[in-house]
Amino acid sequence: MVLKGKAWKFGDSISTDLICPGRYFHLRSNLPELAKHVLEDADAQFAAQMARGDFVVAGGNFGLGSSREHAPTIIKLAGVSAVLAKSFARIFYRNAINVGLPLVECDTDLIEQGDELTVDLAAGTVQDFTKKIELKSHSLPRAMLNILNDGGLLAHIEKHGDFKLD
């Protein structure tokens, strides 16, 4: 799976509260509407200005905090193609793969706001065309790539009738 888009840069420790603000709790049954507020408390313009296919790029411990499964869901619904970060909170990571949101663990220090990126999930590479550099990421296991290619864990199970590792 190869993804292309522009980088939206965020810092370290972006919590699920910053991704999915609690004041919009009442929108949990209207996820497209909730997605209009994704990362609003970290960057008020993000949801309105990002383009479908763009990337969220962050520092360490992305997705920490409560286990709001809505957080990765609304990132995906907003049109983000993947999240790149130095590290991810464990529950966020699991929820993201389950909903079909690719996560890329790599050194994001050299990526800046607006850089044009191409991410190859299978090869474990991030090409920054603005800086003309290639970054190595941790390639995802085949089972996770299969889940992502199928659109998430539920779609994967519906397609195969079970959880298939191959």
N, C-alpha and C positions, 0 to 999 in steps of 0.2 A: 504494500500500500504506500503510494507516494502522494504527499500532500504539499500544496503550495499556497503561500499567503504572506501577509505582512505581520510583523511582530508588534504586539502591544505589551510593553514592559511594565512589570510590577515588581515589588520588592520581596523581602523575606516574610515568612509567617503570614501569608494571606489565609485568613480563617474562613470557615464556612459561613460565619456571620458577615464577613465582607463580601463573599460571593453571593450569598442569598440573604439579604437583610431581613431581620426578624420583624420589622414593622410591616412587611408585606406577607406575613404569615397567612392572612386571610385569602391570599391568591394561590395557596398550595393546590387547590383543585382546578386552577386555571393556569397551567404551566406556561403556555405561550405568553400570557400576560405577565407572569412572574419573570420570564426570561427578559422582558424589556427593562428589568431592574438589575440584571446580572452585574456584579462587581461595581455597582453604583457607589458604594461607600469607599471604594479604593480609587475609582476614577469616574467621576460623575458623567463624563461624556462617552465612556467606552461603549455602552450598548447602542447608543444612537449613531456613533461614528464608525464602528468596526464594520468590515465587510465580510460577507459569508466566505469562509475558508481561511480567515485570519487566525493567528496563533496568540494565545496567552503565553507570555514568557515571564517566569518569576524566579526568585531565589530559592532558598531552602524552606522545607516544611510547608509546602503548599497544601491547603485543604485541612489544616489542623482545626481542632475544636469539635463541636458536636457532630454526630454522624448523620447530618442532614443529607439524605440521598437526593434531595432536590438540587443541591449545589452542583454536582456534575451534570445533572439532567438539564438544568437551565443554561449551563455553559454550552452544551451540545445544541439545545434548541435555539440559542442565539445565533448559531452558525459558526462557532469556533471549530476549526478542524482538529486541533490538538492543543494540549497544554504542555509546555516545556518548562522544566524546573530542575533545580539541583537535587531536590528530594521532595517526596510526597508523604503526607500523613497516611498511615496504613489503611484506615477505613475509607478515606476519600479515594485512595488508589483502587481499592476493591470495588467501591460503588461506581467509579468512572468506567472501569472495564465492563462491569455488568450492564451499564446503560449504553455502551458502545462509544465512549469518549476516549480516544487515544491519549496516553500520557507518555512523555518522553523525558527520561532522566538524563541530564547532561549538564555540563558547565555552561551556564547562561551568561557569564560575566561579559563576554565580548559582544553579545547581541544587544542592540540598542533599539529604542522605539522607532518603528517604521522600517526596519530592515526587511528586505525581501528574502524569504526563506523557502527552502524545499526540504521536506523531511521524508526520509525513506525508512519506514518502520521496520521492514524486514532486514535491511542492511545495517540499520543502526547508525545512520548518518544524518547530519543536519548541514545543509549547504546554506551559507549566508552569502547571497549574491551581491549585497551591498558592500560587504567587507572583503568579498572574494576569499572566504575561508571555509574550511570544512571542519565540523565538530563531530566527534564520536559520541554516540549515545549508547545506552544499554539496549541492545536489540531485544525485542519482546519474544518470549517463547511462542512456538508455533500454536499452542492451544489458545493463547491470548489473541494472536493475530487472527485465528479462525473466528473467535468470538467477535472481534472488532469488524472483520469482513462481513459477518452475518448481521451486524447492526446491534449487537449486545447479547447478553446471555439468554434472555427470554427468546429472542428471534433465533438464536443458535439452537436452543432446545426445540423450538417449534419446527425448525427446518430438519433437524436430525432425529427428532423423537426422543432424544436423550442428550446427555452431555458427552460429546465425542472429543477425545484428545487428538485424534489423527484427522 
